[in-house]
Every structure is written in structure tokens, then in C-alpha cells.
Amino acid sequence: MDKLALGIYFDGLYVHAALVKKEHGLISIESLESFRLYDSLEQTEEIENSDLPQNGEQPTNPEDPFGFDLDGSAQSGDVTEARGNIDVIVEMLAKMAPEGCPIAFNLHNSNVIYTVVDVDKKVSKSQLKKLIAEELAKANEQESVSGQIGFAPIADLSYLGVVHKDPLIFANLLSEAVRLMHRQSQPIKLIDTIEFSLAELVHETYQLSDVDRTAVVLFSQNFTKIFFMKGSKIDYILPTIHIGIRSSKICETAFSKLLYELDFKGLELPRQIVLTGEVDAIDAEDFFQTKFPNINIVKFEVSESYLAPHLQGLAGKTSPYSVAIALATKVLRPKKERIYKNNFVPKKVREQQSQFVIAWHGFAMIGLVFLTLILLFLKSSAINSDIAKVKNSLEEINFDLSQLKNVEHDVDSLRLEISHLEKGTSLIDSLSAVTTRWTPLIKTFSDAYEKIGKFTIKKFESVSDEKMVVSLNLSRLEQVALLERFISDSKVLSVGRQKTEDQGEILEMTIECDLSHQKLKKPEAAKINN
């Protein structure tokens, strides 16, 4: 948001300028000055008949956005006057506007026409502008009205339409002055009508309610304006009085106009009349207080608290700068807070001031980049989809690998068991050849267990193919002789006593058995004999 703005009000040859600052939401007027031009900028007939660029046609000189060709095609007198005016503008910018400070100025009075348009239903902006053009053409007995059109709502389905044909010479002179001063920019942020900008300032200054009815009278050097407000909205604008304070009868003329509108057109009597502009030069305040004793007559003045310290001497003398102050403060106000949102800065000027204007090839490049981004996005989506599929495959493979590791572990376990089984079967196979030889001996010991009492066999030990040594634990001593007699061809090798912790004293015996008399029998034969 801009913190500084320069408002410029054109009144014939006179230019009133106000530099306004907004900081922390507070308005401060930093400078107020007046300048005199060499020639008036309201040369409508000459400009309308000149070779201006048509709609859509670009000017040949990029530093002359409105095609006025100040350096070449104009008459020598016009060039001198234009150069003189540029010098005045350079002086004004040097004194009042820092580089980059936004500028606002008014449309020239003679190039602005108003009308009231009532509609039966809601219409679009383009339709409303068409209706305004038709209404003005009808009022002026013309086939059509050309110019830039704006509007402001008065009430439901009622609008105040405005058409201007101002060639905006000042915009071109300003660009030339900025070039001569070697400045980067001096942007034009607002071009507005006198009435719209002044109405916003009056409403903000006096805090008008929706039912307050106010008349505003602006006295200038060359013209006088009168309009009526209801609350914040302008609801009626009188035709411009084309005489100003140079006429000694201007107060009487303005009074007669007001009286006529109030008496014969049935306008509601205003609660107050706000006088602004060159009020002191013609003692307008005293005159209107005499003529309207029952109406509050107010001379517009900016509050002393809004003036910068070095401008305190101008307190009570700011009325001539009211339009300039109104334009500057409107620039500093956010657009959404403005009552009248019209801005008549031409599109061509906005584009030249913008650092982000894009030509057709720029749009083509943006479109190409946009399409490239779409293709890259689609390609990226496809790649991401492939990556997701690969990740899922990897997860499945890893799962299968984990399952295979379990199988591998089971296989290793089975192999170990098979190895143990193989060792066991090989041992069994190695013993199977001699087990039949031991069977009668084991049977003999089994019979002896039943006959002589219980004993424990600790170990069978094969000494040779025909002899076997058996170690036993006996329960009593007489079993030694009984066991030796019971087992034929046996010989006691040793008998001894041994103490143990769990069984106490036990009797150990080692006996040698002769297997030579044993005959090997097939299992079938043994089974039959048994």
C-alpha cells in the first residue's frame, strides 16, 4: 500500500497540488502548493480533430502514449506552450513528489457528462454502460456518445452514469516531464471526476448518516459545481455553471441555481450546505448564511490536526486544495473501502506503468510452460505409478525370501535329523549281525532274574566273538554262586562292594560268559521252537 500520494486539481490555468501521507492509518498533509500553467489543458476541439490513434492502434512514439506528438507535428506556438507546461510540471514534481510517488488528477470539467439511469431489474456492467450511453445520446440529441463510461449506484435499480471525453493531455505531459527528470517512474494511480472524489472526502470529514441530505458547492476560477448527496451517495448533480469566481455575480448565480432546483424540481431541502474551493475570495460563506438562515452553512476545511507542523500556518486556508486533497486521500484508501470505485486511468497507461505486462508471445510462452508442466506432471505420475508397482514387487519378493529362509531352516533341520537317523541305522545295521548271538544269553539273564532275585545289569562288553563280559549289581552275596551255576560256561571274574550316595552299599560282580556253544538260529526257527 502506498504511503505517499500527490493529488493534482486542474482549474483552468491554475493547478492545485496536495502531497498526502498515510502512516499507521493516520492521514497527514505534507505539502500544499499552487502553480500556473502557460496554457490551459482543456483544448478539446483541437485534440478531437487531431490525428489521434484509433482503438487498438499503437502510437508510433513509445514515449508519447496518447499520440500527441509534442516534438514534431504540432504548431510551433503549441510546442512552446506544451514545453512551458512541461516546465511547470517538472517544477511541481521536483518540489512535491519524490520519485515513484503515485499521482492522482481530475478529469477536466468540460469533458464530463452525467445522467441518471433507472432499470427494471439487475443488469450486467456492460448492459448498464450501454444504457448510459443511449440515455446520454438521447439527452444530447446525438446518435451515439463516445468516451469512457462509469457509473455509481444511487439506490436500488438506480444509477448515476458518467461519460468523459477528456483526452488526458496531462498524462502525456507527465510522461515527458518524468523522462526529462531521468526518473524511473511516476505512476498515475487514479483519474477521477471532481464530484466523485470530493463526495468521498465530504462524507469522511463530516461522517454523514444515510439520511443526511447535503448540498456541496465548489467554486473555481472558471466554473462552479453543485451536487446533492444523501448520506455517502451523490443522488443529483446540477449542470456545471461555466463561470467562476472571476464573476462578481457568481454567488447570486449559484444561489439562483440552488433555489430553482429546490423550488421547481422538488428536491428535498438539505440539512447543510458545504462550500469548498475559492470560498474566501468571494465571501461565499457570509452570502449563503444570509440567504439560507435555516440551513447549516459549512466552509470545508481540513482539520488542523491533519496538517504537518510546517503547514500549521495554512489552517483555515485549505479549502482551495480540497479536490487535490480528496484525490490524494482516495489513492491512499484501500479500493474495497472506497465509496466510488471508478478509476478512469486508460488501459494503455496502466499497461505502460505495469512491470508485469505480457505481450502475446509472453502468453504463448506461459502456455507452453503450462503445457510442459502438465506433461511433466503426467510423466511424473506414470513414473510414480511404476515405482509403486516395483516397490510392491520388491515387498512380495522380500516376503517370499523370508518364507524361503524358513524353508531352508526346515531343510537343514531335516538334513541333520536324516544324518542322525543314518548314523543310527548304520549302527543298527552293524549290530544286526551279532544280536542273534546275544539273544540266548540275555534270555538266560532274564530267567535268572526270575529265579534268584533281582539284580541290575550295568554293561555288556564283547571281549571276542565267543566271550562276553557282563557287569552287574547284586542285591545279596549268595546271588554270586547262584548266578554262576545258572549261567553255563560262565566264570566269575570279580566280586566287590561299593558305596553309593543314593543306594548305600551295593555288591558289584563281573562275570565272563562263553558264547561258543551258542548256535545261531534264524528268527523264524527260534520263533517256531519257542
ZAVO-226312 format. One record per residue (C-alpha): residue in one letter; x, y, z. Coordinates in nm, 3 decimals, padded with zeros to 5 digits, always signed. Layout:
// residues N
ATOM residuo       X       Y       Z
ATOM       A       X       Y       Z
...
//
This chain:
// residues 530
ATOM residuo       X       Y       Z
ATOM       M +00.000 +00.000 +00.000
ATOM       D +00.135 +00.346 -00.099
ATOM       K +00.226 +00.576 +00.190
ATOM       L +00.253 +00.895 -00.016
ATOM       A +00.028 +01.030 -00.290
ATOM       L +00.017 +01.354 -00.488
ATOM       G -00.329 +01.487 -00.574
ATOM       I -00.349 +01.739 -00.860
ATOM       Y -00.654 +01.956 -00.931
ATOM       F -00.673 +02.143 -01.263
ATOM       D -00.873 +02.466 -01.264
ATOM       G -00.810 +02.633 -01.598
ATOM       L -00.459 +02.773 -01.591
ATOM       Y -00.424 +02.702 -01.220
ATOM       V -00.301 +02.375 -01.070
ATOM       H -00.351 +02.300 -00.700
ATOM       A -00.140 +02.013 -00.563
ATOM       A -00.151 +01.831 -00.231
ATOM       L +00.103 +01.576 -00.105
ATOM       V -00.063 +01.347 +00.147
ATOM       K +00.098 +01.079 +00.364
ATOM       K -00.072 +00.787 +00.538
ATOM       E +00.113 +00.618 +00.822
ATOM       H -00.029 +00.379 +01.083
ATOM       G -00.376 +00.453 +00.945
ATOM       L -00.344 +00.830 +01.005
ATOM       I -00.358 +01.095 +00.731
ATOM       S -00.106 +01.377 +00.724
ATOM       I -00.093 +01.659 +00.467
ATOM       E +00.275 +01.721 +00.394
ATOM       S +00.262 +01.990 +00.126
ATOM       L +00.011 +02.226 -00.040
ATOM       E +00.112 +02.441 -00.338
ATOM       S -00.040 +02.612 -00.640
ATOM       F +00.114 +02.653 -00.987
ATOM       R +00.015 +02.839 -01.302
ATOM       L +00.031 +02.678 -01.647
ATOM       Y +00.132 +02.860 -01.964
ATOM       D -00.178 +02.734 -02.140
ATOM       S -00.496 +02.552 -02.037
ATOM       L -00.504 +02.179 -02.096
ATOM       E -00.873 +02.187 -02.195
ATOM       Q -00.814 +02.203 -02.570
ATOM       T -01.079 +01.952 -02.661
ATOM       E -01.165 +02.072 -03.011
ATOM       E -00.807 +02.077 -03.135
ATOM       I -00.736 +01.735 -02.991
ATOM       E -01.057 +01.576 -03.114
ATOM       N -00.977 +01.692 -03.467
ATOM       S -00.612 +01.583 -03.449
ATOM       D -00.477 +01.250 -03.572
ATOM       L -00.519 +01.050 -03.254
ATOM       P -00.453 +00.673 -03.264
ATOM       Q -00.772 +00.473 -03.312
ATOM       N -00.887 +00.191 -03.083
ATOM       G -00.633 -00.089 -03.077
ATOM       E -00.373 +00.118 -03.273
ATOM       Q -00.036 +00.168 -03.104
ATOM       P +00.129 +00.512 -03.110
ATOM       T +00.445 +00.538 -03.314
ATOM       N +00.639 +00.701 -03.031
ATOM       P +00.660 +00.482 -02.717
ATOM       E +00.729 +00.790 -02.505
ATOM       D +00.406 +00.951 -02.632
ATOM       P +00.136 +00.700 -02.521
ATOM       F -00.152 +00.926 -02.628
ATOM       G -00.012 +01.015 -02.971
ATOM       F +00.004 +01.391 -02.931
ATOM       D +00.348 +01.418 -03.096
ATOM       L +00.462 +01.718 -02.897
ATOM       D +00.801 +01.734 -03.071
ATOM       G +00.708 +01.726 -03.437
ATOM       S +00.367 +01.770 -03.586
ATOM       A +00.226 +02.041 -03.357
ATOM       Q +00.239 +02.405 -03.448
ATOM       S +00.537 +02.598 -03.315
ATOM       G +00.317 +02.800 -03.077
ATOM       D +00.160 +02.484 -02.936
ATOM       V +00.504 +02.332 -02.889
ATOM       T +00.621 +02.637 -02.696
ATOM       E +00.314 +02.625 -02.474
ATOM       A +00.350 +02.250 -02.421
ATOM       R +00.715 +02.291 -02.332
ATOM       G +00.620 +02.567 -02.091
ATOM       N +00.359 +02.347 -01.928
ATOM       I +00.612 +02.065 -01.902
ATOM       D +00.849 +02.302 -01.722
ATOM       V +00.572 +02.377 -01.471
ATOM       I +00.508 +02.006 -01.423
ATOM       V +00.881 +01.941 -01.374
ATOM       E +00.889 +02.215 -01.111
ATOM       M +00.584 +02.068 -00.935
ATOM       L +00.730 +01.713 -00.930
ATOM       A +01.069 +01.837 -00.811
ATOM       K +00.911 +02.032 -00.524
ATOM       M +00.637 +01.795 -00.414
ATOM       A +00.664 +01.438 -00.548
ATOM       P +00.951 +01.203 -00.462
ATOM       E +01.042 +00.957 -00.736
ATOM       G +00.788 +00.676 -00.754
ATOM       C +00.519 +00.871 -00.568
ATOM       P +00.176 +00.785 -00.716
ATOM       I -00.025 +01.065 -00.875
ATOM       A -00.399 +01.131 -00.899
ATOM       F -00.567 +01.405 -01.101
ATOM       N -00.917 +01.508 -01.203
ATOM       L -01.096 +01.487 -01.535
ATOM       H -01.148 +01.830 -01.687
ATOM       N -01.491 +01.964 -01.613
ATOM       S -01.590 +02.043 -01.974
ATOM       N -01.533 +01.682 -02.082
ATOM       V -01.762 +01.512 -01.828
ATOM       I -02.136 +01.445 -01.868
ATOM       Y -02.370 +01.292 -01.607
ATOM       T -02.709 +01.126 -01.629
ATOM       V -02.937 +00.919 -01.407
ATOM       V -03.041 +00.575 -01.537
ATOM       D -03.320 +00.366 -01.384
ATOM       V -03.351 -00.004 -01.467
ATOM       D -03.628 -00.256 -01.406
ATOM       K -03.403 -00.539 -01.296
ATOM       K -03.043 -00.623 -01.223
ATOM       V -02.825 -00.586 -01.532
ATOM       S -02.461 -00.657 -01.607
ATOM       K -02.197 -00.383 -01.615
ATOM       S -02.172 -00.392 -01.994
ATOM       Q -02.550 -00.365 -02.031
ATOM       L -02.561 -00.077 -01.784
ATOM       K -02.287 +00.111 -01.969
ATOM       K -02.479 +00.064 -02.293
ATOM       L -02.793 +00.206 -02.132
ATOM       I -02.597 +00.507 -02.001
ATOM       A -02.455 +00.576 -02.348
ATOM       E -02.802 +00.553 -02.503
ATOM       E -02.952 +00.782 -02.237
ATOM       L -02.681 +01.047 -02.285
ATOM       A -02.711 +01.028 -02.663
ATOM       K -03.087 +01.083 -02.634
ATOM       A -03.040 +01.375 -02.391
ATOM       N -02.786 +01.542 -02.622
ATOM       E -02.981 +01.460 -02.941
ATOM       Q -02.695 +01.255 -03.083
ATOM       E -02.690 +00.916 -03.249
ATOM       S -02.423 +00.788 -03.015
ATOM       V -02.194 +00.900 -02.738
ATOM       S -01.827 +00.802 -02.738
ATOM       G -01.596 +00.808 -02.440
ATOM       Q -01.512 +00.619 -02.127
ATOM       I -01.820 +00.530 -01.922
ATOM       G -01.854 +00.484 -01.547
ATOM       F -02.140 +00.464 -01.301
ATOM       A -02.225 +00.468 -00.931
ATOM       P -02.536 +00.333 -00.757
ATOM       I -02.780 +00.589 -00.617
ATOM       A -03.044 +00.349 -00.490
ATOM       D -03.180 +00.008 -00.580
ATOM       L -03.202 -00.015 -00.961
ATOM       S -03.099 +00.350 -00.998
ATOM       Y -02.754 +00.460 -01.114
ATOM       L -02.563 +00.780 -01.174
ATOM       G -02.388 +00.738 -01.509
ATOM       V -02.088 +00.939 -01.627
ATOM       V -01.918 +00.967 -01.965
ATOM       H -01.595 +01.155 -02.021
ATOM       K -01.415 +01.251 -02.340
ATOM       D -01.111 +01.405 -02.173
ATOM       P -00.805 +01.339 -02.395
ATOM       L -00.591 +01.334 -02.080
ATOM       I -00.323 +01.566 -02.212
ATOM       F -00.169 +01.586 -01.866
ATOM       A -00.084 +01.215 -01.871
ATOM       N +00.127 +01.268 -02.183
ATOM       L +00.293 +01.582 -02.047
ATOM       L +00.367 +01.397 -01.723
ATOM       S +00.547 +01.115 -01.907
ATOM       E +00.757 +01.373 -02.089
ATOM       A +00.840 +01.553 -01.763
ATOM       V +00.941 +01.224 -01.596
ATOM       R +01.168 +01.146 -01.893
ATOM       L +01.333 +01.489 -01.871
ATOM       M +01.392 +01.440 -01.497
ATOM       H +01.552 +01.098 -01.564
ATOM       R +01.316 +00.931 -01.319
ATOM       Q +01.226 +00.566 -01.342
ATOM       S +00.855 +00.609 -01.278
ATOM       Q +00.584 +00.844 -01.156
ATOM       P +00.276 +00.621 -01.178
ATOM       I -00.072 +00.757 -01.238
ATOM       K -00.283 +00.562 -00.989
ATOM       L -00.615 +00.750 -01.016
ATOM       I -00.804 +00.969 -01.263
ATOM       D -01.143 +01.065 -01.121
ATOM       T -01.424 +01.314 -01.158
ATOM       I -01.434 +01.614 -00.930
ATOM       E -01.773 +01.514 -00.789
ATOM       F -01.685 +01.152 -00.703
ATOM       S -01.358 +01.233 -00.527
ATOM       L -01.498 +01.538 -00.343
ATOM       A -01.809 +01.346 -00.226
ATOM       E -01.588 +01.082 -00.058
ATOM       L -01.387 +01.349 +00.125
ATOM       V -01.703 +01.531 +00.242
ATOM       H -01.856 +01.208 +00.369
ATOM       E -01.537 +01.109 +00.550
ATOM       T -01.492 +01.457 +00.704
ATOM       Y -01.847 +01.506 +00.829
ATOM       Q -01.942 +01.141 +00.891
ATOM       L -02.275 +01.174 +00.717
ATOM       S -02.552 +00.929 +00.808
ATOM       D -02.764 +00.755 +00.543
ATOM       V -03.049 +01.006 +00.593
ATOM       D -02.840 +01.324 +00.599
ATOM       R -02.901 +01.537 +00.293
ATOM       T -02.614 +01.766 +00.194
ATOM       A -02.552 +02.012 -00.088
ATOM       V -02.192 +02.070 -00.197
ATOM       V -02.091 +02.386 -00.385
ATOM       L -01.743 +02.406 -00.540
ATOM       F -01.617 +02.749 -00.650
ATOM       S -01.330 +02.753 -00.900
ATOM       Q -01.160 +03.008 -01.121
ATOM       N -01.353 +02.917 -01.434
ATOM       F -01.659 +02.718 -01.325
ATOM       T -01.886 +02.633 -01.033
ATOM       K -02.020 +02.289 -00.944
ATOM       I -02.323 +02.199 -00.732
ATOM       F -02.435 +01.848 -00.638
ATOM       F -02.659 +01.688 -00.376
ATOM       M -02.575 +01.395 -00.152
ATOM       K -02.789 +01.163 +00.055
ATOM       G -02.560 +01.003 +00.306
ATOM       S -02.245 +00.896 +00.122
ATOM       K -02.407 +00.883 -00.223
ATOM       I -02.450 +01.154 -00.483
ATOM       D -02.811 +01.146 -00.598
ATOM       Y -02.827 +01.459 -00.812
ATOM       I -02.572 +01.674 -01.000
ATOM       L -02.664 +02.013 -01.142
ATOM       P -02.526 +02.114 -01.483
ATOM       T -02.193 +02.290 -01.446
ATOM       I -02.207 +02.669 -01.417
ATOM       H -01.942 +02.783 -01.664
ATOM       I -01.843 +03.094 -01.471
ATOM       G -01.623 +03.104 -01.165
ATOM       I -01.500 +03.348 -00.906
ATOM       R -01.391 +03.594 -01.174
ATOM       S -01.756 +03.691 -01.200
ATOM       S -01.880 +03.923 -00.926
ATOM       K -02.225 +03.763 -00.959
ATOM       I -02.119 +03.402 -00.908
ATOM       C -02.273 +03.378 -00.558
ATOM       E -02.608 +03.506 -00.683
ATOM       T -02.591 +03.267 -00.979
ATOM       A -02.515 +02.967 -00.756
ATOM       F -02.794 +03.070 -00.515
ATOM       S -03.043 +03.102 -00.802
ATOM       K -02.948 +02.756 -00.931
ATOM       L -02.996 +02.604 -00.586
ATOM       L -03.327 +02.780 -00.534
ATOM       Y -03.455 +02.670 -00.873
ATOM       E -03.370 +02.304 -00.809
ATOM       L -03.527 +02.315 -00.463
ATOM       D -03.842 +02.502 -00.561
ATOM       F -03.926 +02.387 -00.912
ATOM       K -03.775 +02.037 -00.926
ATOM       G -03.897 +01.939 -00.582
ATOM       L -03.560 +01.842 -00.438
ATOM       E -03.554 +01.778 -00.065
ATOM       L -03.414 +02.069 +00.139
ATOM       P -03.056 +01.983 +00.251
ATOM       R -02.966 +01.978 +00.618
ATOM       Q -02.640 +02.155 +00.540
ATOM       I -02.457 +02.321 +00.252
ATOM       V -02.081 +02.257 +00.226
ATOM       L -01.889 +02.536 +00.047
ATOM       T -01.547 +02.449 -00.087
ATOM       G -01.287 +02.581 -00.329
ATOM       E -01.225 +02.956 -00.363
ATOM       V -01.477 +03.040 -00.089
ATOM       D -01.284 +03.320 +00.081
ATOM       A -01.214 +03.504 -00.248
ATOM       I -01.585 +03.583 -00.290
ATOM       D -01.707 +03.579 +00.075
ATOM       A -01.939 +03.293 -00.019
ATOM       E -01.984 +03.173 +00.339
ATOM       D -02.139 +03.502 +00.459
ATOM       F -02.352 +03.528 +00.146
ATOM       F -02.509 +03.180 +00.183
ATOM       Q -02.562 +03.220 +00.558
ATOM       T -02.766 +03.528 +00.477
ATOM       K -02.965 +03.356 +00.202
ATOM       F -03.023 +03.026 +00.390
ATOM       P -03.052 +03.122 +00.759
ATOM       N -03.225 +02.794 +00.847
ATOM       I -02.964 +02.569 +00.684
ATOM       N -02.625 +02.490 +00.832
ATOM       I -02.367 +02.657 +00.606
ATOM       V -02.020 +02.496 +00.638
ATOM       K -01.698 +02.605 +00.476
ATOM       F -01.492 +02.294 +00.409
ATOM       E -01.156 +02.298 +00.585
ATOM       V -00.916 +02.020 +00.669
ATOM       S -00.875 +01.968 +01.043
ATOM       E -00.564 +02.137 +01.180
ATOM       S -00.453 +01.801 +01.323
ATOM       Y -00.412 +01.666 +00.966
ATOM       L -00.164 +01.939 +00.872
ATOM       A +00.209 +01.872 +00.908
ATOM       P +00.383 +02.103 +01.161
ATOM       H +00.532 +02.326 +00.888
ATOM       L +00.181 +02.378 +00.739
ATOM       Q +00.009 +02.497 +01.056
ATOM       G +00.005 +02.848 +00.912
ATOM       L -00.239 +02.727 +00.644
ATOM       A -00.503 +02.626 +00.898
ATOM       G -00.837 +02.765 +00.778
ATOM       K -00.699 +02.825 +00.426
ATOM       T -00.706 +02.472 +00.282
ATOM       S -01.042 +02.493 +00.103
ATOM       P -00.891 +02.575 -00.242
ATOM       Y -00.697 +02.246 -00.219
ATOM       S -00.999 +02.033 -00.125
ATOM       V -01.021 +01.848 -00.459
ATOM       A -00.645 +01.780 -00.466
ATOM       I -00.661 +01.651 -00.106
ATOM       A -00.965 +01.437 -00.195
ATOM       L -00.781 +01.277 -00.490
ATOM       A -00.467 +01.202 -00.286
ATOM       T -00.655 +01.055 +00.011
ATOM       K -00.862 +00.836 -00.225
ATOM       V -00.542 +00.686 -00.368
ATOM       L -00.424 +00.602 -00.016
ATOM       R -00.758 +00.443 +00.074
ATOM       P -00.789 +00.068 +00.001
ATOM       K -01.007 +00.003 -00.304
ATOM       K -01.260 -00.203 -00.110
ATOM       E -01.317 +00.093 +00.127
ATOM       R -01.383 +00.346 -00.148
ATOM       I -01.742 +00.459 -00.198
ATOM       Y -01.689 +00.537 -00.566
ATOM       K -01.470 +00.271 -00.721
ATOM       N -01.449 +00.423 -01.068
ATOM       N -01.099 +00.485 -01.199
ATOM       F -01.061 +00.639 -01.544
ATOM       V -00.691 +00.562 -01.594
ATOM       P -00.680 +00.426 -01.953
ATOM       K -00.583 +00.065 -02.003
ATOM       K -00.293 +00.175 -02.224
ATOM       V -00.146 +00.386 -01.943
ATOM       R -00.192 +00.107 -01.686
ATOM       E -00.011 -00.136 -01.915
ATOM       Q +00.278 +00.108 -01.971
ATOM       Q +00.314 +00.161 -01.595
ATOM       S +00.288 -00.207 -01.509
ATOM       Q +00.610 -00.403 -01.478
ATOM       F +00.423 -00.725 -01.546
ATOM       V +00.251 -00.656 -01.879
ATOM       I +00.281 -00.961 -02.102
ATOM       A +00.267 -00.947 -02.483
ATOM       W +00.113 -01.224 -02.698
ATOM       H +00.442 -01.412 -02.722
ATOM       G +00.467 -01.395 -02.343
ATOM       F +00.126 -01.559 -02.315
ATOM       A +00.237 -01.817 -02.571
ATOM       M +00.545 -01.889 -02.362
ATOM       I +00.336 -01.915 -02.044
ATOM       G +00.101 -02.154 -02.227
ATOM       L +00.399 -02.361 -02.341
ATOM       V +00.538 -02.371 -01.987
ATOM       F +00.193 -02.465 -01.857
ATOM       L +00.161 -02.749 -02.109
ATOM       T +00.514 -02.862 -02.026
ATOM       L +00.426 -02.869 -01.657
ATOM       I +00.114 -03.074 -01.734
ATOM       L +00.317 -03.323 -01.941
ATOM       L +00.584 -03.342 -01.672
ATOM       F +00.313 -03.397 -01.413
ATOM       L +00.158 -03.678 -01.618
ATOM       K +00.502 -03.831 -01.678
ATOM       S +00.586 -03.798 -01.310
ATOM       S +00.255 -03.964 -01.220
ATOM       A +00.332 -04.255 -01.456
ATOM       I +00.684 -04.291 -01.312
ATOM       N +00.549 -04.278 -00.958
ATOM       S +00.295 -04.546 -01.051
ATOM       D +00.576 -04.766 -01.190
ATOM       I +00.783 -04.706 -00.879
ATOM       A +00.488 -04.805 -00.661
ATOM       K +00.445 -05.127 -00.862
ATOM       V +00.817 -05.207 -00.832
ATOM       K +00.803 -05.141 -00.458
ATOM       N +00.508 -05.380 -00.426
ATOM       S +00.701 -05.643 -00.626
ATOM       L +01.006 -05.595 -00.404
ATOM       E +00.792 -05.635 -00.095
ATOM       E +00.647 -05.959 -00.236
ATOM       I +00.997 -06.086 -00.324
ATOM       N +01.125 -06.000 +00.023
ATOM       F +00.828 -06.183 +00.174
ATOM       D +00.899 -06.487 -00.044
ATOM       L +01.267 -06.472 +00.057
ATOM       S +01.173 -06.467 +00.424
ATOM       Q +00.948 -06.768 +00.366
ATOM       L +01.228 -06.945 +00.177
ATOM       K +01.465 -06.879 +00.468
ATOM       N +01.219 -07.061 +00.696
ATOM       V +01.205 -07.347 +00.445
ATOM       E +01.584 -07.350 +00.428
ATOM       H +01.600 -07.375 +00.806
ATOM       D +01.349 -07.661 +00.799
ATOM       V +01.550 -07.839 +00.529
ATOM       D +01.871 -07.802 +00.731
ATOM       S +01.689 -07.944 +01.034
ATOM       L +01.563 -08.235 +00.829
ATOM       R +01.909 -08.297 +00.690
ATOM       L +02.052 -08.306 +01.044
ATOM       E +01.779 -08.549 +01.154
ATOM       I +01.840 -08.764 +00.847
ATOM       S +02.212 -08.766 +00.929
ATOM       H +02.135 -08.880 +01.284
ATOM       L +01.896 -09.143 +01.153
ATOM       E +02.157 -09.261 +00.906
ATOM       K +02.410 -09.296 +01.187
ATOM       G +02.154 -09.483 +01.398
ATOM       T +02.056 -09.717 +01.116
ATOM       S +02.421 -09.782 +01.034
ATOM       L +02.479 -09.874 +01.399
ATOM       I +02.173 -10.096 +01.395
ATOM       D +02.294 -10.250 +01.068
ATOM       S +02.636 -10.310 +01.225
ATOM       L +02.478 -10.475 +01.529
ATOM       S +02.224 -10.680 +01.344
ATOM       A +02.487 -10.940 +01.253
ATOM       V +02.568 -11.030 +01.619
ATOM       T +02.243 -10.956 +01.805
ATOM       T +02.117 -11.308 +01.744
ATOM       R +02.424 -11.443 +01.929
ATOM       W +02.342 -11.235 +02.237
ATOM       T +01.980 -11.328 +02.248
ATOM       P +02.016 -11.666 +02.432
ATOM       L +02.247 -11.504 +02.688
ATOM       I +02.006 -11.221 +02.752
ATOM       K +01.724 -11.474 +02.780
ATOM       T +01.934 -11.666 +03.037
ATOM       F +01.986 -11.349 +03.247
ATOM       S +01.614 -11.281 +03.223
ATOM       D +01.534 -11.628 +03.354
ATOM       A +01.797 -11.589 +03.627
ATOM       Y +01.632 -11.261 +03.739
ATOM       E +01.311 -11.453 +03.800
ATOM       K +01.481 -11.748 +03.977
ATOM       I +01.749 -11.593 +04.204
ATOM       G +01.606 -11.247 +04.266
ATOM       K +01.650 -10.904 +04.130
ATOM       F +01.980 -10.760 +04.010
ATOM       T +02.094 -10.488 +03.774
ATOM       I +02.296 -10.534 +03.456
ATOM       K +02.531 -10.239 +03.416
ATOM       K +02.717 -10.330 +03.098
ATOM       F +02.757 -10.592 +02.826
ATOM       E +03.107 -10.594 +02.680
ATOM       S +03.208 -10.821 +02.393
ATOM       V +03.564 -10.940 +02.451
ATOM       S +03.575 -11.158 +02.142
ATOM       D +03.339 -11.332 +01.909
ATOM       E +03.299 -11.613 +02.166
ATOM       K +03.321 -11.435 +02.500
ATOM       M +03.129 -11.157 +02.663
ATOM       V +03.190 -10.984 +02.995
ATOM       V +02.886 -10.863 +03.188
ATOM       S +02.896 -10.620 +03.484
ATOM       L +02.615 -10.648 +03.741
ATOM       N +02.498 -10.502 +04.070
ATOM       L +02.361 -10.773 +04.305
ATOM       S +02.128 -10.733 +04.597
ATOM       R +02.282 -11.002 +04.816
ATOM       L +02.602 -11.212 +04.830
ATOM       E +02.452 -11.562 +04.775
ATOM       Q +02.339 -11.450 +04.433
ATOM       V +02.702 -11.477 +04.313
ATOM       A +02.710 -11.856 +04.336
ATOM       L +02.351 -11.895 +04.214
ATOM       L +02.415 -11.682 +03.910
ATOM       E +02.739 -11.865 +03.823
ATOM       R +02.562 -12.204 +03.836
ATOM       F +02.257 -12.074 +03.648
ATOM       I +02.464 -11.949 +03.354
ATOM       S +02.651 -12.238 +03.197
ATOM       D +03.010 -12.197 +03.089
ATOM       S +03.048 -11.881 +03.295
ATOM       K +03.327 -11.765 +03.519
ATOM       V +03.319 -11.504 +03.793
ATOM       L +03.594 -11.255 +03.734
ATOM       S +03.543 -11.027 +04.034
ATOM       V +03.313 -10.953 +04.326
ATOM       G +03.332 -10.638 +04.535
ATOM       R +03.137 -10.391 +04.749
ATOM       Q +03.082 -10.033 +04.655
ATOM       K +02.918 -09.748 +04.849
ATOM       T +02.685 -09.505 +04.673
ATOM       E +02.503 -09.192 +04.796
ATOM       D +02.155 -09.292 +04.683
ATOM       Q +02.157 -09.677 +04.726
ATOM       G +02.403 -09.715 +05.011
ATOM       E +02.635 -10.024 +04.991
ATOM       I +02.597 -10.240 +04.680
ATOM       L +02.760 -10.563 +04.559
ATOM       E +02.936 -10.547 +04.222
ATOM       M +03.010 -10.856 +04.018
ATOM       T +03.185 -10.915 +03.685
ATOM       I +03.119 -11.243 +03.508
ATOM       E +03.254 -11.382 +03.183
ATOM       C +03.017 -11.581 +02.963
ATOM       D +03.117 -11.825 +02.691
ATOM       L +02.914 -11.799 +02.373
ATOM       S +03.095 -12.064 +02.173
ATOM       H +02.835 -12.330 +02.243
ATOM       Q +02.555 -12.100 +02.121
ATOM       K +02.421 -12.181 +01.780
ATOM       L +02.293 -11.904 +01.556
ATOM       K +01.932 -11.955 +01.468
ATOM       K +01.715 -11.768 +01.220
ATOM       P +01.440 -11.566 +01.382
ATOM       E +01.175 -11.780 +01.216
ATOM       A +01.326 -12.103 +01.353
ATOM       A +01.365 -11.960 +01.701
ATOM       K +01.005 -11.844 +01.691
ATOM       I +00.889 -12.193 +01.593
ATOM       N +01.097 -12.362 +01.862
ATOM       N +00.958 -12.128 +02.119
//
